[in-house]
């Protein structure tokens, strides 16, 4: 009897142990061999990046849309079917969650609204949020070209690629070409626009209109010899090819790539970093004036402006095409704005004014990029970066005031994050850009609340000759910096790894959504899904015919227009009929 029980026990223990053993490719602490190190993930075969082409990512986006809609149906929630006449997507370039949290506090403290922590950004109030996974096809931590292409085309791609999938070629400009939300919108008769604080040819705005192997090919002089005559540079594509040459609004920096370099431009504050250099054209073309002539030939009202004053003087209700180029390179960080430069809010308001035509149009699609958040972080300019978050917030506020929430989908998100931390144990209301532990006088080192994992701030804070004798602290004490130095736009926060340019971060970014179709933004999803949200909500592009909701919407719009026309006719005829009857009675 005992032997039977022992056999049964052994069998049961064997069966139990079999169910809890990890799969062979996952080694845990108990199964990792004699040294007990783990866990370790073993990949037997490397994935071919080219296999994740446009078709692959379109299936991913379609599957996510189907899953989201199915969940809504099960919850008996039909709000996902609401359609957007207009779509505005705000990209805070590099605006990861740490940047949003710190930027919110910065806004409150900058405006002197109490301690700062309780402050709200305008998009904090949006009803729907989700998390987007940002990796590129070939990179765990992405760049703006690949992420912007994912957002605007619905297809993830390689690091550095713009408007092309992972099958792109340096010697074939047709291979891997993708259509963007601007293509989709223009096919439906919608008006389109791009606003940015970077060069208009920079990665994020370029992804709305260009298809090119590499993001750096902004000027003809940057296209490598093997691709000359095959790939037109990004600036040329803006002026020569659709959808770029059909955009109703183009506002940003980038006079130099456009061949309109301003020799008398003033730089009051000298910012550093690779992003402060810019290519010049070698073909002697002025693409800005070519753009103006092109639209003048179309017998449409077009304006080309170079200053804030000129921008504010534009009659936005009469102008059909507006281009504004305000700096040779990027527009200056807003914390050190030069005379004559518009704010992101100025450009956003002008863009909406040009695009909004009420019942006279089928709506519009607009990209607004706060692009210098990213560039501030790259140089560890924390103050400059957080002030750019505030500038983006003002632009979002302006859009909310100028648009009808019942017909405009507004999305606010980032393309990727950064290696910036919001850390330590600072007291409530402490300066977000100040020290984290001043309230602990016995701490051997005073450190900042905002620090970076890497970047040029390392060199600025390394002790060098200031290191005290017999001290293990390699960092220069913060008390050695004056208040004026630390409040300068070019003050760099400390970084723990020495790099000339701080890197991006790889964590998910948050997506905020408001307006028709915003309920499709929920949960965690691949970044390319956002293009399918805009396609479905805006009745344009690849999922316009996903179901019958767009057809019903367009029919309803047609019926409303017919009713409006009939009402207008009645209002016109009734006074005439009344006057005739009175005349007959008299």
N, C-alpha and C positions, 0 to 999 in steps of 0.2 A: 504493500500500500504506500509506504513511504517512498519507495523507488518510483512509483507511478507519479506521485505528487512532485518529486524532484524533476522527473522528465518533463511534466507539464509546466513546472516553474521555469525550467531551462528554455523550453520552447517559447513560453510567453515572454521571458526576458530577451530572448533572441529576436523575437518579432518586434518587441518594443524598441530595442536598440537599433534595429534596422530602420524604424520609422523616424528616428531623431538624428541619424547620421547625416551630416551635410552633404550636398552634391560633391562629387569628386573635384570639381574645379574651384570650390571654395574651401580654403584651409582655415580652420579656426585655431584658437590658441591650444586646444587639446589635440589637434590633428596635424599640426604644422611641422612635425618631425621632432628630432631630439632637442633642437634649440628652442622649440616652443614659441616661435615668432609667427604672427599673423594678425588679422586675416590677410590673405593674399589672393588676388584674383588673377587667374591664368587664362589668357586668350590664346586659343590654339591657332586661329587664322585671322589675319588682319583684314578689316573691311576695306574694299576698294572704294575710295571717296567718289569716284565717277559713277558708281552704281546709285548713289543718292542724287539723281538728276531731277529735272523738273517734274517728270511724271511721278517719281517717288514722292516728292514733297507735296504735290497736288493731292495725292491720295491721302497723305497724312492730314492735310488741311480739311479735306472733305470728310474724313472719318471723324475729326474733332467736331466739326459743325454738326454732323449727324448725331453724334453722341450728346452734344449740348442741347439740341432741339428735342431729342427723345426724352431727356430728363425733364425738360420743361413741359412736355406733353403729359408725362406721368404725373407731374405736379399740377396739371390743369392750368398752366400759366401760358397764356397766348401772347404775352408782351413781346416775345422774340420776333413776332411777325410785323411789328410796327416798322414802317419804312421811313428812311431819312431822305429828304430832298437835298439836304446839304451835309457835307462831312468835313470836319476840321480835325486834323490830327496834329497834336503838339508833341514834338520830340525834345525832351531835355537830354541832350547828348551827354552820356556819362552819368546821368542822374539816378544813381542807385539808391537803395533804401536808406543807407547811412547819410547820404547827401540830402535826401528829402527830410529826414528827421532833423539834421543839423540846420538845413535851410529854413525849416519852419521856425526853429528857435531864433535863428539869425533875423528873420523877418520881424518877429515880435520884439526883439531887442533893438533892432534898427529903428522901428517905428515907436519905440518906447511904450509898448503895449503890455506892461507888467513884466513878469519874470522872463517870458519868452516861450517856456515849455507849453503853455496853454494856448498858444497861437494856432491858427488854422491857415493852411494854404487854400486857395479857392477850389482846387480840385480834390482836396480832402473831403469835401462835401458831396462828391459824386456818388450816386447810389450803387454803382457796381464796380468791383475790383477783381483782378485776377493776377496771376503770376506767369510771366513768359520766360521760357528757357532760351537762353541767348547764344549757345554755342554755334560755331560755324561748322560746316561739313568737315573741315580739316583742322579745326582748332577748338580746344576745350574752352579757352578764353578768347572771345571774338574781337573783331574790329568793327568800325562803323559801316564800312562798305558792305560786308557780308550781312550784318544785321539789318541795315536799311533795305537791302535788296529783299531780305526775307519779309519785312513788314510791308513793303510796297508792291511786291510781285507775288507773294505767296509761296516763294521757293527759297529755301535755304541754300547757301552757296559757300564758296571758299573765302577765306580771309583775303581781303583786297579786291575781290571781284565786284563789279557794279553791273546790275541788270543782266547778268549772265549766270547760268547754272554751272555745276562743277565739271561740265564737259567743255568749257571754254577753251579757246585756242588763240595763241598769239598771231597765228598766220591765217585765221579764218574768222572774220568778224560776224559771220552769220551763225556760227556754231554756238549753241547754248543761249541764244538771245531770248529775252523774256519781255512780256508786256507788263506795264505797271498800272497802278490805280489811275494814273493820269490818262493813259491810253483808254482804259475802260470808261472813264468819265466822259472823255471827249467823244467817244463813239455814241454815247447816249445824249449828246448835245449839251452836256453840262460844261460850265465854265471852270477854269482850273488856275491854280496859283501856287507859288512857292515863295516862302519868306524865311530868311535865315540871318543869323548874326555872323556866320562864317562867310567864306567865299561862296558865291553861288555855284561854283564848280566843285566844291568840296564834297566829300563822300556822301553824306546824308542827303542833301538836296539833289545831287547828281543822280542818285538812285531812282528818283522819280521820272527822269527823262533820258538818261544815257544808258548805253550798253557798251561796255568796254572791259578789256581784259584786266586792267589794273587801275586803281583809284588815283595813282600819282600822275596819270597822263592827262593833266588838266590843260596843258599848253601843247602846241605842236612840237616844241623843243624837247618835251619829255617822252614822246613816243619813241621807243627803241627802233633801230634801223630795220629789224626784221618785220616790224609791224607798220612801218611807214607806207601809206597808200592803201592800207588794209583797215586799220583802226583809225577813225577820225578822232582827234582829241576831244575832251569833254566839252570845252567851250564851243567848239564848232558844232557839236551835236545839239547844243542848246539852241543855236540860231538856224541850223540847216535842216534838222530832222524833227519829225513828230515823235513824241508829243511836245518836245521842248519849244519848237517854233510856233506852237499853237497856244502856249500858256498865256493867260490873260494878265497874270501878275508875276513878276520876277523882281524880288527885292532882297538885297544883301550886299556883301562885299565882293571883291574880285575884279576890280578894274584891270589889273595886270593880265590875268589869263584871257580877258576879253579884248586885249589889245588897246586899252584906253588908259594907259598908265598916267597917273597924275604926278608930274615932276615936282609940284610945289606942296605936296602933302606934308603936314606937320605931325611930328611924334613928340608929345610932351613927356610921356613916361616911357622909358625903354624896358619893355618886357623881353624876356629871353625864351629860348627854346626853338626847336626845329620848325614849329608851326609859324614862327615869325618870318620865315623866309618864303619867297614866292617866285614862281617861274615867270618868265617873260616870253612873249610870242616872238617867233623868228620869221614869220611870213608877212610882217608889216600890215596885217589886216586889223581894222578896228571893228570888231564884231558887234559892239554896242551900237555904233551908227548904222551898221548893216542891218541890224535888227529893226531900228527905227525906220529906215528906208523901206524895208520889207513890208512893215505894217502900214506905212503911209501909202504904199502902192495898192494896198487892199482897200483903200478909200475908207478906212476906219480911223477913228480918233486914237492916236497913240502918243505917249509921253515918255521921254527919257530924262530922268532927273539924277542929280549928283549930291544934293544937300537936303537936310531936313526941311529947310525953308521952302525949297522947291517942291518937296513932297507934300507939305501941308497946303500948298497953293493949288494942287491938282483938283480939278472938279471931278471927283470920283464917279459921279453919276453919269458923266458924259464920256469919260475915257473908257475905251474898250480894251486897250492894251497898255500896261504900265510896267516900265523897267526902271529900277533905281539901283545904282551902283555907287556906294558911298565911301569906299576905301580901296586902295590898291590891293590890300590883303584882306584879312578879316576885319569886321567892324571892331573897334577897340572895346576892351572889357568895359562894361558899363560903369564900373566904379572909377574909371579914369577917362570917361567919355570925352572925345575931342569936340571942339566947336564945329557945328554943321552936321554932326552925326545924329541920325534918328534913333530912338529907342525901339526895342522890339514891340512895345505897345503901339508906337506911332505907325510902324510898318504893318502890324496886324490890323489896325483900324482902317488904314488906307486900302489894304488888300480886300477886306470884307466889303468896303464901300464900292470897290470896282467890281467885285464878283456878284454882289447881291443885286438882282434885278427884279425881285418880286415875282409876280405872275408872268412877267415877260420872258422868264428863262426856266429851264428845267432844273435849276439848282447849280451847285458848285462843289468842288473838292479842293481843299486848301491844306498844304503842309506849312506848319510854323515850327522852326527849329531854334531852340535856345542852344546854340552850338558851342558856346565858349565856357559852359560849365565843364565840359570835358577838357578843354585846353588849359583851364585854370588848374585842374587837378594834375594834369601831366607835368606841370612845373611846380607842384606843391603850393600853388598860390591859393590857399584855402579861402581867404577873404574874397578874392576875385571870383572864385567859383561859386561861393554861397550867395554873393550879390547877384550873380547871373540867375540863380534859382528864383530870387525875388523878382527879377526882371521878367522871367517866364511867367511867374504868378500874375503879374500885372497884365500881361498879354492875354492870359486865360480869362481874367476878370473882364477885360474889354470885350472879348469874344462872347462871353456869357451875356453881357449887357446888350450887345448889338444883334443877337440872334434869337430866333424863336425856338424855345426848347422842345416844342412839339414837332418840329420839322428838321432839326439839326442834331446830328450825332457828333459829339465831341469826345475825342479820346486823348488822354494825356499819358505818356509813358516815356521810357528811356530805351535807347538802343542797347546799352550795356551798362555795367557798373564800373567802379574804380577801386583801387587798392587803398582806400581811405577808411580810417576807423574813427568812431565816435566812442571814446573810452575813458577809463579811470572812474573816479567817484566824485566828480565836481558837485558842489552844493547847488541846491535849487536857485536858479537865477544867475548862476555864474556865467561870465562872458563865454559864449560858445567858442570864441576864437582865443580864449585865454588859457590860463593854467588850470589843470584839473585838481591839484592838491595843495593849493596855497593855504588851505585851512588846516594842514598838517605840517607845522613848522619843523618837526623832527624828521620828516622824510629826507633821505640823503640827496634826493634829486627832485627838482620841480619839473614837471612835464606837462605838455599841452593836451587839452581835451581832444582836439583834432590832430591826429598824426597819420603818417603814411607808412605802408609796408615797404615802399621803395621810392626812389626818386632823387632829384638834385638837392632836396632839403638836407640830405645826409651831409653833404659837403659844407653847407652853411652852418650846421650845428656841431660838427666835429670839433673836439676841443683843441687839437693842434697844440700851439704853444701856450694856450690858456689852461691846460690841464694842471690842477694842483699837484704838488709833490706827494708821492705815496698814495695817490688816489686811483681807485679802479674805475672811476667814472670817466668815460671817454667823451662825454658830451659837454659842450659849452653851457654854462649855467644861463638860464633864461634872464636872470637879473642883469646880465651883461648887455642885453639889448635895451635900448631906450623905448619909451612909449611911442615915440614918433616912428621908430624903425618897425615896431611890431604892428603898427596900424597902417603901414605903407601897403599899397596894392601889390608891391613886388616882394613883400616879406614871405619867405618860404617856411612852412611848418616842417617839423622834424620828420625825417624818413630813416628807417633802420637798415635799408640796403642801398648801397651807392649805385644809382642809375642816373644817366643824364636826362631821362624821360620816364616819368612814373607810368606804370602799366595799368591796363584795364583790370577789372574784377570779373570773375566768372559766374557769380551767383545770379539767380533769377531777378528780373526787374518787375516792379509792380505796374499794372495797367489800370488806369482810372477811366470810367466811361459814363457818359450821361446822354440822354436823348434817345430817339428811336433806334432800336437795335442794341442798346447798351446792355440789356440783360443777357446777351450772348457772351459777354465778358465775365467769366466766373471760373474758379478753380485754377488748376495749373495746366499750361498748354505750351506747345511749341510756338515760337515767336511768329512763324509764318502764318499761323492761324488768324492773326489780326487782319491780314489781307482778305480773308474769307468772311470775316465779320463785316468789313466795309463793303465787300462785293454783295453780300446777301442783303444787308440793311439798305444799301444805296441802289439796289436793282440795276447792277452793272457788272460786267466782267463774268468770270467763270461760273459762278453759282447764281446768276440772275434767274435761271430757270430751275433751281433746285426743287422748288415746289410751286404751287399756284399763288403764293402770297404776293409776288410782284405783279402778276397779271391782274389780280383783284385790286391791288393798290392803283395801278395805272388806269384801270377801268373807273375806279372811284374818282380819281383825279379828273378824268375826262367828263364824268357826270357832273362833278362840281363846277367845272368850267362851263359846261353847257347851261347849268342852272344859273351861274353868274351872268352869262351872256343874256339869258332870257330875262333875268331880273333887270339888267341894265337896259334892255330893250323896252321893258315895261315902264321903267322910270322915265325913259325918253318919250314914249308915246302917250302916256297918261296925261301929262300937262297939255299936249297938243290936242288930244281928244276932248279934254275938259274945255279948252278954249273954243273949240269948234261948236260944242254943245251950247255953250253960253252965247255964242254968236247967233246960233239958230234960234234960241229962245228970245233973244232981243229982236 
